[in-house]
Amino acid sequence: MIRIVPAIDLIDGKCVRLTQGDYAQKKVYNEDPLEVAKMFEDHGIKHLHLVDLDGARQKHVINHKVLERIASNTSLSIDFGGGIKTDEDLKLVFESGAKQATIGSVAITNPDLFESWIKTYGAEKMILGADAKNGKIAVSGWMDVTDVDIFDFFAEYQKKQVKYVLCTDISRDGMLQGTAIDLYVQLANRFPDLNIIASGGVAKADEIDVLNEKNIFAVIIGKAIYEGTITLKELEKFC
């Protein structure tokens, strides 16, 4: 069964969503992320994707207190991403209660550092975050698009023992126009030993059914929950 992972994106400690990663297109959904996390938990959801958008922009972890608060007051298994650039950032994230860390930009800009984290903490604790636009990797909160091909990127890191990869199609993220199912199927077919986490654009529950049928490991759902195009009740059957 596919793993359901709702997302909480943080700016100024509040639960927000962006459209296509654009900080200018910000909408605040709740002043209290813990309230949102508890709502997820009440519907049987066990996992949470927590994103520090302030951290992504400022290049160091900022919203660790929110992570600590949610980890201390729920039983959710949290993966945390955004702004993890140094050993100190990563240590802080795990000490604040994250079960896994999602690492994107560092895996591109400082692969030796990322490999050292895999060796230090173990592959189970690390998620390779790959944000893609037209098949190319984007970094720094999606502000910079590189020339790195997403398939080459995954192939390289599979050799380095990575087990979990989170792929976000930026062009679809926050648009509620459907997720890039073909992309995730291609990734799953090419990399059967990787746990593929789909993210970006999921708008209807039947898309989750398709991803589940295609044996995609997990799906991250954000705006669809907040805008009500997918209800928490609809997600219960997957939990």
N, C-alpha and C positions, 0 to 999 in steps of 0.2 A: 504493500500500500504506500502510495506517495506520502511524503512528509509535508504537512502544512505548516508554513512558517510566515505568520503575519509580520509586517514590518512597522517599526516605529522610527521615524526620522526625527532627529532633534535639532532644533535651532533655539538658542536662548533657553534651553531646558524644556521647551514646549514640543508637543507632537505636531509635526507639520508634514506636508507633502509638497514636492516640487513637480514641475512639468518639464520633462526632458532634461532634468538636472539643472534647470535654470533657476538660480537663486532669486532672480527678479520675479519669478512666477511661484511665489510661496503662498500657501494657504494654511493657516493654523486650524487644526481640528480639535485640539484639546490642550488646555493649559497644564494638565497633569498627566504625564505619560504613565504613571503608576495606575491610575484609574483605568486607562486603556488596557494595560497589561493584565490587570485583574479581570476585566471583561473577557479578554481572550481566554484566560484560564478557566473562567466560569463555564465556557462552552467546550471544555475538554481539550483545548489546544495545549500542547506541551512545549512548543519551541517558539522562540522570538528572535527576529533579526533587528538589532538595535544599531542605528546609524548616526554617528556624530557628524552632522553636516558642518557644524562650526569647526570641528577638528579637521575635517577634510579640507576646508578652505584655509585654515590657519596653520595646517601642517604639524599639529600636535594634539593629543587627546585633551578634550575640554569637558565633555559631559559625563565624566566618570562617576560623579555623584548620583546622577540619574540611574546609571547602570547599577550602582551599589544599592540604591533604594529599591529598584525592581527586583534584583537578585535576592535581597534580604526579605522581601515581603510577598514573594510568589515562589512557586516551585518550577517556574519556566526555565528551560535550558536555553541560555542566551548566547547567541553569537554577536560579537560587537565589531563594528568596522568604522573607519573614518578617523584619520589623523594619527594612525599608528605608524610612526616613523623611526623610533629608536628603541633600544632595549628597555629603557625606562618606561616608555609609553606602553609597551607590551606587558611588562611586569605589572604596571598599574591596572591595566585592563583585567588581567587574570586575578589580581588581588581584590579587585572590585566586584568579582563574582561571575565574570564571563566564563562559559564552558569552552567556547571556541573564539578565535579571532579571525576576522576576515581581512586579508591583506591584499591590496591591489597595487598601488603605486610603487611601493618598495620592491615588489617582485619584478618590476620593470627597471627601476632606477638603481636598485642596489641588490641584485640577485644573491650576492654572497651573504648579505645580512639575512635575507629571507631564508636561505638554506641553513644558516646557523640557528635560526629560530625553529625550523623543522627538527633539527638534531637536538636542540635543547629541550623543547617542549613535547616533541612527538607529532607525527603527521595527523593524528586524530584531533589535535587541538587547533589545527590550522586549516583555514579555508582560503583557497586562492581565488581572489575576486578579480574577475575579468569583465570590465565594462567595454562594450563593443559598439562601434559606429561604422556601418558599412564594412563589417568584417575586420576592422582595425581596433586595436586596444586604445582606450582613452584613460587618462590618469588625472590626478589632482582634482577630485570632485567633478570629473568629466570635462574639465575646462581645456585640457590639452589632448589632442588626438595624435597618436604615434603612427609609425609605419609598420608596427608589429602585427602580423596576421594572427588571428585568434587560434586557429588550428595549430600553427607552428608553436605558439606560446604554450598551449596545453601539452603538446607533444614533448616539448623541452622539459616541462616541469613534471610530467609523468615519470620521466627518467630519474627525477630527484625525489621520488617517493610521495609526492602529493597525492592525496586520496579524495579530497573534496574541492570542487570548483564551482564557483557561483558566477554565472554568466548573465549579465544584464544587457539587453538590447536598448541602448539609449534612445534610439529613434521612436521606440514604442512606450518607453517608461512614462507613466503618468498620463498617457493619452486615452486609456480605456478603449482602445481599438483592437484589442486582441494581442496575444503574445506570439513570439516568433517560434511556433511549434516546430517548423521545419528545421530551424537552426539547432534546436535542442535534440531533435531526433538524429540529425547528422552527427552532432557531438557524441551522443550516446552510442551510436553505431561505430564511430571511429575509435572511441575510448571506452570500451565496455568495462574496464576496471576502475574508471573514475566515477565518483558519485556526483552526477550533474544536478546542479541546483538552478532551476529556471527562474528568471526574474524580469519583470518589465512588461507592462501592458495587459496583464491578465484582467479580463473584464467580466467574464461569466463563468459560472460553475462548470458548464460543460467543457470548457477548455481544460479544467483540472482533470476531468474524466479522461480526456484524450491524452494528456501528459501521463496520467496514471497507467493507461493502456499501453503507452509506449515505454513504460518502465523507467521514466524519469524519476530520479531519487527524491527530489523535493521541489517545492514551488514556493516562492516568496510572493505574498499578496499584500499590496499596500492600498493604493487609492480606491480600488474596487470595494474594499471593506468600508472605507470612510465615506464613500459616496453612495453606498448601498446597492451597488450593482451585483455584489455577492454578499449574502447574509452569513452571519456566524452560524446560524442554524443549518445552512447548506453545507458548511464545512464540517459539521459534527460527524458526518458519516465517514470522513477520512481520518478521524482522530481516535 
